[in-house]
Amino acid sequence: MKTPYKYGVVFQHRDTTKMVDSPTIFRYEGDWYMTSIVFDGKRYETWLAKSKKLLDWEGVGPGGPFRPM
């Protein structure tokens, strides 16, 4: 879809060595939430972020943390 607005990266994992993919955004009780998959090179985990305006995201934390191998 074409849009006249380009914002670039609006959310980045606090540990920049990890890769983030597959964002899924939904709204719940007036706030926006985003789940994403984080990959550390060996394992995956799901993270949750929260926003009021879809541009300022705050990481809430892991929804499914890495398990010991």
HTML snippet that shows the backbone in 3Dmol.js (N, CA, C, O; Angstrom):
<script src="https://3Dmol.org/build/3Dmol-min.js"></script>
<div id="view" style="width:600px;height:400px;position:relative"></div>
<script>
const pdb = `
ATOM      1  N   MET A   1       0.836  -1.150   0.000  1.00  0.00           N
ATOM      2  CA  MET A   1       0.000   0.000   0.000  1.00  0.00           C
ATOM      3  C   MET A   1       0.900   1.238   0.000  1.00  0.00           C
ATOM      4  O   MET A   1       1.894   1.268   0.726  1.00  0.00           O
ATOM      5  N   LYS A   2       0.580   2.239  -0.781  1.00  0.00           N
ATOM      6  CA  LYS A   2       1.346   3.480  -0.793  1.00  0.00           C
ATOM      7  C   LYS A   2       0.841   4.414   0.303  1.00  0.00           C
ATOM      8  O   LYS A   2      -0.358   4.490   0.571  1.00  0.00           O
ATOM      9  N   THR A   3       1.761   5.108   0.917  1.00  0.00           N
ATOM     10  CA  THR A   3       1.414   6.089   1.934  1.00  0.00           C
ATOM     11  C   THR A   3       2.351   7.282   1.809  1.00  0.00           C
ATOM     12  O   THR A   3       3.527   7.109   1.489  1.00  0.00           O
ATOM     13  N   PRO A   4       1.859   8.467   2.051  1.00  0.00           N
ATOM     14  CA  PRO A   4       2.735   9.643   1.974  1.00  0.00           C
ATOM     15  C   PRO A   4       3.631   9.788   3.208  1.00  0.00           C
ATOM     16  O   PRO A   4       4.533  10.625   3.217  1.00  0.00           O
ATOM     17  N   TYR A   5       3.395   8.990   4.240  1.00  0.00           N
ATOM     18  CA  TYR A   5       4.145   9.110   5.489  1.00  0.00           C
ATOM     19  C   TYR A   5       5.145   7.976   5.635  1.00  0.00           C
ATOM     20  O   TYR A   5       4.782   6.807   5.506  1.00  0.00           O
ATOM     21  N   LYS A   6       6.381   8.305   5.899  1.00  0.00           N
ATOM     22  CA  LYS A   6       7.433   7.307   6.119  1.00  0.00           C
ATOM     23  C   LYS A   6       8.090   7.618   7.463  1.00  0.00           C
ATOM     24  O   LYS A   6       8.712   8.670   7.616  1.00  0.00           O
ATOM     25  N   TYR A   7       7.961   6.730   8.422  1.00  0.00           N
ATOM     26  CA  TYR A   7       8.480   6.958   9.763  1.00  0.00           C
ATOM     27  C   TYR A   7       9.729   6.145  10.078  1.00  0.00           C
ATOM     28  O   TYR A   7      10.409   6.431  11.064  1.00  0.00           O
ATOM     29  N   GLY A   8      10.047   5.149   9.275  1.00  0.00           N
ATOM     30  CA  GLY A   8      11.196   4.309   9.569  1.00  0.00           C
ATOM     31  C   GLY A   8      10.886   3.351  10.710  1.00  0.00           C
ATOM     32  O   GLY A   8       9.736   2.954  10.897  1.00  0.00           O
ATOM     33  N   VAL A   9      11.893   2.985  11.460  1.00  0.00           N
ATOM     34  CA  VAL A   9      11.738   2.039  12.569  1.00  0.00           C
ATOM     35  C   VAL A   9      11.009   2.729  13.720  1.00  0.00           C
ATOM     36  O   VAL A   9      11.469   3.755  14.222  1.00  0.00           O
ATOM     37  N   VAL A  10       9.880   2.172  14.134  1.00  0.00           N
ATOM     38  CA  VAL A  10       9.134   2.755  15.251  1.00  0.00           C
ATOM     39  C   VAL A  10       9.300   1.949  16.535  1.00  0.00           C
ATOM     40  O   VAL A  10       8.963   2.425  17.619  1.00  0.00           O
ATOM     41  N   PHE A  11       9.822   0.723  16.413  1.00  0.00           N
ATOM     42  CA  PHE A  11      10.088  -0.076  17.615  1.00  0.00           C
ATOM     43  C   PHE A  11      11.306  -0.946  17.368  1.00  0.00           C
ATOM     44  O   PHE A  11      11.423  -1.595  16.329  1.00  0.00           O
ATOM     45  N   GLN A  12      12.209  -0.952  18.334  1.00  0.00           N
ATOM     46  CA  GLN A  12      13.403  -1.781  18.255  1.00  0.00           C
ATOM     47  C   GLN A  12      13.594  -2.458  19.611  1.00  0.00           C
ATOM     48  O   GLN A  12      13.413  -1.833  20.656  1.00  0.00           O
ATOM     49  N   HIS A  13      13.955  -3.722  19.585  1.00  0.00           N
ATOM     50  CA  HIS A  13      14.206  -4.456  20.829  1.00  0.00           C
ATOM     51  C   HIS A  13      15.338  -3.781  21.585  1.00  0.00           C
ATOM     52  O   HIS A  13      16.289  -3.288  20.978  1.00  0.00           O
ATOM     53  N   ARG A  14      15.239  -3.760  22.898  1.00  0.00           N
ATOM     54  CA  ARG A  14      16.270  -3.072  23.695  1.00  0.00           C
ATOM     55  C   ARG A  14      17.651  -3.709  23.545  1.00  0.00           C
ATOM     56  O   ARG A  14      18.662  -3.033  23.735  1.00  0.00           O
ATOM     57  N   ASP A  15      17.709  -4.991  23.211  1.00  0.00           N
ATOM     58  CA  ASP A  15      18.974  -5.662  22.929  1.00  0.00           C
ATOM     59  C   ASP A  15      19.131  -5.710  21.410  1.00  0.00           C
ATOM     60  O   ASP A  15      18.532  -6.561  20.752  1.00  0.00           O
ATOM     61  N   THR A  16      19.927  -4.808  20.852  1.00  0.00           N
ATOM     62  CA  THR A  16      20.024  -4.679  19.394  1.00  0.00           C
ATOM     63  C   THR A  16      20.734  -5.842  18.720  1.00  0.00           C
ATOM     64  O   THR A  16      20.795  -5.891  17.492  1.00  0.00           O
ATOM     65  N   THR A  17      21.277  -6.790  19.501  1.00  0.00           N
ATOM     66  CA  THR A  17      21.894  -7.969  18.890  1.00  0.00           C
ATOM     67  C   THR A  17      20.839  -8.999  18.499  1.00  0.00           C
ATOM     68  O   THR A  17      21.138  -9.943  17.767  1.00  0.00           O
ATOM     69  N   LYS A  18      19.606  -8.826  18.979  1.00  0.00           N
ATOM     70  CA  LYS A  18      18.524  -9.763  18.669  1.00  0.00           C
ATOM     71  C   LYS A  18      17.728  -9.255  17.478  1.00  0.00           C
ATOM     72  O   LYS A  18      17.583  -8.049  17.281  1.00  0.00           O
ATOM     73  N   MET A  19      17.217 -10.180  16.693  1.00  0.00           N
ATOM     74  CA  MET A  19      16.429  -9.840  15.510  1.00  0.00           C
ATOM     75  C   MET A  19      14.939  -9.914  15.839  1.00  0.00           C
ATOM     76  O   MET A  19      14.495 -10.814  16.552  1.00  0.00           O
ATOM     77  N   VAL A  20      14.177  -8.959  15.312  1.00  0.00           N
ATOM     78  CA  VAL A  20      12.735  -8.881  15.552  1.00  0.00           C
ATOM     79  C   VAL A  20      12.012  -9.035  14.222  1.00  0.00           C
ATOM     80  O   VAL A  20      12.421  -8.459  13.214  1.00  0.00           O
ATOM     81  N   ASP A  21      10.924  -9.825  14.226  1.00  0.00           N
ATOM     82  CA  ASP A  21      10.179 -10.070  12.985  1.00  0.00           C
ATOM     83  C   ASP A  21       8.711 -10.319  13.319  1.00  0.00           C
ATOM     84  O   ASP A  21       8.342 -10.483  14.481  1.00  0.00           O
ATOM     85  N   SER A  22       7.899 -10.343  12.293  1.00  0.00           N
ATOM     86  CA  SER A  22       6.483 -10.710  12.338  1.00  0.00           C
ATOM     87  C   SER A  22       5.659  -9.886  13.334  1.00  0.00           C
ATOM     88  O   SER A  22       5.014 -10.456  14.214  1.00  0.00           O
ATOM     89  N   PRO A  23       5.674  -8.553  13.208  1.00  0.00           N
ATOM     90  CA  PRO A  23       4.845  -7.760  14.119  1.00  0.00           C
ATOM     91  C   PRO A  23       3.361  -7.978  13.833  1.00  0.00           C
ATOM     92  O   PRO A  23       2.943  -8.043  12.677  1.00  0.00           O
ATOM     93  N   THR A  24       2.586  -8.088  14.885  1.00  0.00           N
ATOM     94  CA  THR A  24       1.135  -8.201  14.786  1.00  0.00           C
ATOM     95  C   THR A  24       0.544  -7.160  15.724  1.00  0.00           C
ATOM     96  O   THR A  24       0.823  -7.169  16.923  1.00  0.00           O
ATOM     97  N   ILE A  25      -0.271  -6.266  15.181  1.00  0.00           N
ATOM     98  CA  ILE A  25      -0.811  -5.158  15.965  1.00  0.00           C
ATOM     99  C   ILE A  25      -2.300  -5.355  16.185  1.00  0.00           C
ATOM    100  O   ILE A  25      -3.032  -5.741  15.273  1.00  0.00           O
ATOM    101  N   PHE A  26      -2.746  -5.080  17.426  1.00  0.00           N
ATOM    102  CA  PHE A  26      -4.169  -5.167  17.748  1.00  0.00           C
ATOM    103  C   PHE A  26      -4.501  -4.109  18.795  1.00  0.00           C
ATOM    104  O   PHE A  26      -3.614  -3.568  19.455  1.00  0.00           O
ATOM    105  N   ARG A  27      -5.777  -3.830  18.933  1.00  0.00           N
ATOM    106  CA  ARG A  27      -6.234  -2.826  19.899  1.00  0.00           C
ATOM    107  C   ARG A  27      -7.039  -3.503  20.981  1.00  0.00           C
ATOM    108  O   ARG A  27      -7.851  -4.388  20.712  1.00  0.00           O
ATOM    109  N   TYR A  28      -6.802  -3.073  22.230  1.00  0.00           N
ATOM    110  CA  TYR A  28      -7.515  -3.637  23.367  1.00  0.00           C
ATOM    111  C   TYR A  28      -7.730  -2.539  24.403  1.00  0.00           C
ATOM    112  O   TYR A  28      -6.776  -1.920  24.875  1.00  0.00           O
ATOM    113  N   GLU A  29      -8.978  -2.309  24.746  1.00  0.00           N
ATOM    114  CA  GLU A  29      -9.368  -1.314  25.750  1.00  0.00           C
ATOM    115  C   GLU A  29      -8.711   0.052  25.513  1.00  0.00           C
ATOM    116  O   GLU A  29      -8.215   0.676  26.451  1.00  0.00           O
ATOM    117  N   GLY A  30      -8.710   0.511  24.264  1.00  0.00           N
ATOM    118  CA  GLY A  30      -8.234   1.848  23.931  1.00  0.00           C
ATOM    119  C   GLY A  30      -6.748   1.986  23.672  1.00  0.00           C
ATOM    120  O   GLY A  30      -6.306   3.041  23.216  1.00  0.00           O
ATOM    121  N   ASP A  31      -5.963   0.954  23.947  1.00  0.00           N
ATOM    122  CA  ASP A  31      -4.522   0.995  23.687  1.00  0.00           C
ATOM    123  C   ASP A  31      -4.191   0.049  22.533  1.00  0.00           C
ATOM    124  O   ASP A  31      -4.923  -0.902  22.259  1.00  0.00           O
ATOM    125  N   TRP A  32      -3.077   0.332  21.869  1.00  0.00           N
ATOM    126  CA  TRP A  32      -2.571  -0.524  20.801  1.00  0.00           C
ATOM    127  C   TRP A  32      -1.497  -1.434  21.370  1.00  0.00           C
ATOM    128  O   TRP A  32      -0.701  -1.012  22.209  1.00  0.00           O
ATOM    129  N   TYR A  33      -1.472  -2.673  20.922  1.00  0.00           N
ATOM    130  CA  TYR A  33      -0.478  -3.651  21.347  1.00  0.00           C
ATOM    131  C   TYR A  33       0.158  -4.274  20.117  1.00  0.00           C
ATOM    132  O   TYR A  33      -0.472  -4.398  19.067  1.00  0.00           O
ATOM    133  N   MET A  34       1.409  -4.662  20.264  1.00  0.00           N
ATOM    134  CA  MET A  34       2.110  -5.327  19.178  1.00  0.00           C
ATOM    135  C   MET A  34       2.843  -6.544  19.742  1.00  0.00           C
ATOM    136  O   MET A  34       3.622  -6.435  20.690  1.00  0.00           O
ATOM    137  N   THR A  35       2.581  -7.688  19.148  1.00  0.00           N
ATOM    138  CA  THR A  35       3.386  -8.864  19.464  1.00  0.00           C
ATOM    139  C   THR A  35       4.415  -9.002  18.347  1.00  0.00           C
ATOM    140  O   THR A  35       4.141  -8.666  17.195  1.00  0.00           O
ATOM    141  N   SER A  36       5.582  -9.490  18.692  1.00  0.00           N
ATOM    142  CA  SER A  36       6.620  -9.735  17.690  1.00  0.00           C
ATOM    143  C   SER A  36       7.446 -10.933  18.125  1.00  0.00           C
ATOM    144  O   SER A  36       7.468 -11.299  19.300  1.00  0.00           O
ATOM    145  N   ILE A  37       8.118 -11.530  17.168  1.00  0.00           N
ATOM    146  CA  ILE A  37       8.982 -12.673  17.432  1.00  0.00           C
ATOM    147  C   ILE A  37      10.415 -12.162  17.502  1.00  0.00           C
ATOM    148  O   ILE A  37      10.866 -11.431  16.621  1.00  0.00           O
ATOM    149  N   VAL A  38      11.124 -12.551  18.556  1.00  0.00           N
ATOM    150  CA  VAL A  38      12.521 -12.147  18.752  1.00  0.00           C
ATOM    151  C   VAL A  38      13.391 -13.393  18.625  1.00  0.00           C
ATOM    152  O   VAL A  38      13.088 -14.433  19.211  1.00  0.00           O
ATOM    153  N   PHE A  39      14.471 -13.283  17.857  1.00  0.00           N
ATOM    154  CA  PHE A  39      15.382 -14.404  17.620  1.00  0.00           C
ATOM    155  C   PHE A  39      16.774 -14.020  18.100  1.00  0.00           C
ATOM    156  O   PHE A  39      17.299 -12.977  17.711  1.00  0.00           O
ATOM    157  N   ASP A  40      17.376 -14.856  18.942  1.00  0.00           N
ATOM    158  CA  ASP A  40      18.711 -14.555  19.487  1.00  0.00           C
ATOM    159  C   ASP A  40      19.825 -15.308  18.770  1.00  0.00           C
ATOM    160  O   ASP A  40      20.969 -15.301  19.226  1.00  0.00           O
ATOM    161  N   GLY A  41      19.507 -15.953  17.662  1.00  0.00           N
ATOM    162  CA  GLY A  41      20.492 -16.727  16.921  1.00  0.00           C
ATOM    163  C   GLY A  41      20.326 -18.220  17.125  1.00  0.00           C
ATOM    164  O   GLY A  41      20.825 -19.017  16.329  1.00  0.00           O
ATOM    165  N   LYS A  42      19.621 -18.611  18.197  1.00  0.00           N
ATOM    166  CA  LYS A  42      19.381 -20.025  18.486  1.00  0.00           C
ATOM    167  C   LYS A  42      17.922 -20.314  18.799  1.00  0.00           C
ATOM    168  O   LYS A  42      17.383 -21.349  18.408  1.00  0.00           O
ATOM    169  N   ARG A  43      17.288 -19.384  19.512  1.00  0.00           N
ATOM    170  CA  ARG A  43      15.922 -19.623  19.987  1.00  0.00           C
ATOM    171  C   ARG A  43      15.030 -18.427  19.659  1.00  0.00           C
ATOM    172  O   ARG A  43      15.505 -17.324  19.387  1.00  0.00           O
ATOM    173  N   TYR A  44      13.720 -18.685  19.694  1.00  0.00           N
ATOM    174  CA  TYR A  44      12.718 -17.654  19.461  1.00  0.00           C
ATOM    175  C   TYR A  44      11.938 -17.396  20.737  1.00  0.00           C
ATOM    176  O   TYR A  44      11.788 -18.286  21.573  1.00  0.00           O
ATOM    177  N   GLU A  45      11.440 -16.168  20.885  1.00  0.00           N
ATOM    178  CA  GLU A  45      10.495 -15.862  21.948  1.00  0.00           C
ATOM    179  C   GLU A  45       9.547 -14.781  21.447  1.00  0.00           C
ATOM    180  O   GLU A  45       9.857 -14.077  20.486  1.00  0.00           O
ATOM    181  N   THR A  46       8.409 -14.649  22.086  1.00  0.00           N
ATOM    182  CA  THR A  46       7.407 -13.665  21.708  1.00  0.00           C
ATOM    183  C   THR A  46       7.465 -12.496  22.685  1.00  0.00           C
ATOM    184  O   THR A  46       7.540 -12.692  23.898  1.00  0.00           O
ATOM    185  N   TRP A  47       7.429 -11.273  22.141  1.00  0.00           N
ATOM    186  CA  TRP A  47       7.460 -10.066  22.966  1.00  0.00           C
ATOM    187  C   TRP A  47       6.204  -9.248  22.747  1.00  0.00           C
ATOM    188  O   TRP A  47       5.555  -9.355  21.706  1.00  0.00           O
ATOM    189  N   LEU A  48       5.863  -8.425  23.739  1.00  0.00           N
ATOM    190  CA  LEU A  48       4.697  -7.567  23.686  1.00  0.00           C
ATOM    191  C   LEU A  48       5.128  -6.121  23.900  1.00  0.00           C
ATOM    192  O   LEU A  48       5.954  -5.833  24.766  1.00  0.00           O
ATOM    193  N   ALA A  49       4.564  -5.212  23.104  1.00  0.00           N
ATOM    194  CA  ALA A  49       4.808  -3.774  23.250  1.00  0.00           C
ATOM    195  C   ALA A  49       3.456  -3.071  23.263  1.00  0.00           C
ATOM    196  O   ALA A  49       2.468  -3.607  22.762  1.00  0.00           O
ATOM    197  N   LYS A  50       3.413  -1.857  23.842  1.00  0.00           N
ATOM    198  CA  LYS A  50       2.167  -1.109  24.009  1.00  0.00           C
ATOM    199  C   LYS A  50       2.358   0.322  23.502  1.00  0.00           C
ATOM    200  O   LYS A  50       3.440   0.896  23.620  1.00  0.00           O
ATOM    201  N   SER A  51       1.281   0.889  22.931  1.00  0.00           N
ATOM    202  CA  SER A  51       1.347   2.247  22.406  1.00  0.00           C
ATOM    203  C   SER A  51      -0.022   2.920  22.491  1.00  0.00           C
ATOM    204  O   SER A  51      -1.058   2.258  22.447  1.00  0.00           O
ATOM    205  N   LYS A  52      -0.005   4.229  22.612  1.00  0.00           N
ATOM    206  CA  LYS A  52      -1.252   5.005  22.567  1.00  0.00           C
ATOM    207  C   LYS A  52      -1.503   5.536  21.154  1.00  0.00           C
ATOM    208  O   LYS A  52      -2.654   5.663  20.735  1.00  0.00           O
ATOM    209  N   LYS A  53      -0.413   5.850  20.406  1.00  0.00           N
ATOM    210  CA  LYS A  53      -0.539   6.520  19.112  1.00  0.00           C
ATOM    211  C   LYS A  53       0.047   5.733  17.936  1.00  0.00           C
ATOM    212  O   LYS A  53       0.085   6.257  16.822  1.00  0.00           O
ATOM    213  N   LEU A  54       0.498   4.517  18.142  1.00  0.00           N
ATOM    214  CA  LEU A  54       1.105   3.664  17.120  1.00  0.00           C
ATOM    215  C   LEU A  54       2.501   4.102  16.690  1.00  0.00           C
ATOM    216  O   LEU A  54       3.093   3.447  15.833  1.00  0.00           O
ATOM    217  N   LEU A  55       3.043   5.159  17.235  1.00  0.00           N
ATOM    218  CA  LEU A  55       4.395   5.596  16.881  1.00  0.00           C
ATOM    219  C   LEU A  55       5.347   5.535  18.061  1.00  0.00           C
ATOM    220  O   LEU A  55       6.549   5.340  17.876  1.00  0.00           O
ATOM    221  N   ASP A  56       4.834   5.697  19.265  1.00  0.00           N
ATOM    222  CA  ASP A  56       5.658   5.656  20.480  1.00  0.00           C
ATOM    223  C   ASP A  56       5.379   4.346  21.199  1.00  0.00           C
ATOM    224  O   ASP A  56       4.396   4.230  21.931  1.00  0.00           O
ATOM    225  N   TRP A  57       6.248   3.357  20.988  1.00  0.00           N
ATOM    226  CA  TRP A  57       6.042   2.027  21.563  1.00  0.00           C
ATOM    227  C   TRP A  57       6.877   1.833  22.811  1.00  0.00           C
ATOM    228  O   TRP A  57       8.020   2.282  22.889  1.00  0.00           O
ATOM    229  N   GLU A  58       6.294   1.162  23.781  1.00  0.00           N
ATOM    230  CA  GLU A  58       6.962   0.830  25.042  1.00  0.00           C
ATOM    231  C   GLU A  58       6.968  -0.693  25.167  1.00  0.00           C
ATOM    232  O   GLU A  58       5.914  -1.329  25.126  1.00  0.00           O
ATOM    233  N   GLY A  59       8.146  -1.268  25.318  1.00  0.00           N
ATOM    234  CA  GLY A  59       8.230  -2.718  25.474  1.00  0.00           C
ATOM    235  C   GLY A  59       7.645  -3.136  26.810  1.00  0.00           C
ATOM    236  O   GLY A  59       8.047  -2.624  27.855  1.00  0.00           O
ATOM    237  N   VAL A  60       6.692  -4.068  26.782  1.00  0.00           N
ATOM    238  CA  VAL A  60       6.062  -4.569  28.004  1.00  0.00           C
ATOM    239  C   VAL A  60       6.874  -5.741  28.554  1.00  0.00           C
ATOM    240  O   VAL A  60       7.045  -5.867  29.767  1.00  0.00           O
ATOM    241  N   GLY A  61       7.367  -6.590  27.669  1.00  0.00           N
ATOM    242  CA  GLY A  61       8.176  -7.724  28.097  1.00  0.00           C
ATOM    243  C   GLY A  61       7.880  -8.961  27.293  1.00  0.00           C
ATOM    244  O   GLY A  61       7.052  -8.940  26.382  1.00  0.00           O
ATOM    245  N   PRO A  62       8.558 -10.040  27.629  1.00  0.00           N
ATOM    246  CA  PRO A  62       8.348 -11.289  26.886  1.00  0.00           C
ATOM    247  C   PRO A  62       7.004 -11.924  27.236  1.00  0.00           C
ATOM    248  O   PRO A  62       6.586 -11.950  28.394  1.00  0.00           O
ATOM    249  N   GLY A  63       6.345 -12.432  26.202  1.00  0.00           N
ATOM    250  CA  GLY A  63       5.097 -13.158  26.415  1.00  0.00           C
ATOM    251  C   GLY A  63       5.369 -14.646  26.529  1.00  0.00           C
ATOM    252  O   GLY A  63       4.619 -15.374  27.179  1.00  0.00           O
ATOM    253  N   GLY A  64       6.437 -15.092  25.901  1.00  0.00           N
ATOM    254  CA  GLY A  64       6.862 -16.482  25.961  1.00  0.00           C
ATOM    255  C   GLY A  64       8.366 -16.493  26.003  1.00  0.00           C
ATOM    256  O   GLY A  64       9.001 -16.591  24.952  1.00  0.00           O
ATOM    257  N   PRO A  65       8.978 -16.393  27.198  1.00  0.00           N
ATOM    258  CA  PRO A  65      10.438 -16.230  27.291  1.00  0.00           C
ATOM    259  C   PRO A  65      11.202 -17.445  26.796  1.00  0.00           C
ATOM    260  O   PRO A  65      10.664 -18.548  26.700  1.00  0.00           O
ATOM    261  N   PHE A  66      12.499 -17.209  26.479  1.00  0.00           N
ATOM    262  CA  PHE A  66      13.375 -18.297  26.069  1.00  0.00           C
ATOM    263  C   PHE A  66      13.424 -19.348  27.168  1.00  0.00           C
ATOM    264  O   PHE A  66      13.453 -19.019  28.354  1.00  0.00           O
ATOM    265  N   ARG A  67      13.434 -20.587  26.772  1.00  0.00           N
ATOM    266  CA  ARG A  67      13.574 -21.683  27.736  1.00  0.00           C
ATOM    267  C   ARG A  67      15.009 -22.174  27.688  1.00  0.00           C
ATOM    268  O   ARG A  67      15.631 -22.158  26.626  1.00  0.00           O
ATOM    269  N   PRO A  68      15.543 -22.610  28.817  1.00  0.00           N
ATOM    270  CA  PRO A  68      16.916 -23.139  28.813  1.00  0.00           C
ATOM    271  C   PRO A  68      17.024 -24.322  27.877  1.00  0.00           C
ATOM    272  O   PRO A  68      16.088 -25.111  27.747  1.00  0.00           O
ATOM    273  N   MET A  69      18.177 -24.444  27.219  1.00  0.00           N
ATOM    274  CA  MET A  69      18.391 -25.556  26.296  1.00  0.00           C
ATOM    275  C   MET A  69      19.081 -26.696  27.010  1.00  0.00           C
ATOM    276  O   MET A  69      19.351 -27.731  26.401  1.00  0.00           O
TER     277      MET A  69
END
`;
const viewer = $3Dmol.createViewer("view");
viewer.addModel(pdb, "pdb");
viewer.setStyle({}, {cartoon: {color: "spectrum"}});
viewer.zoomTo();
viewer.render();
</script>
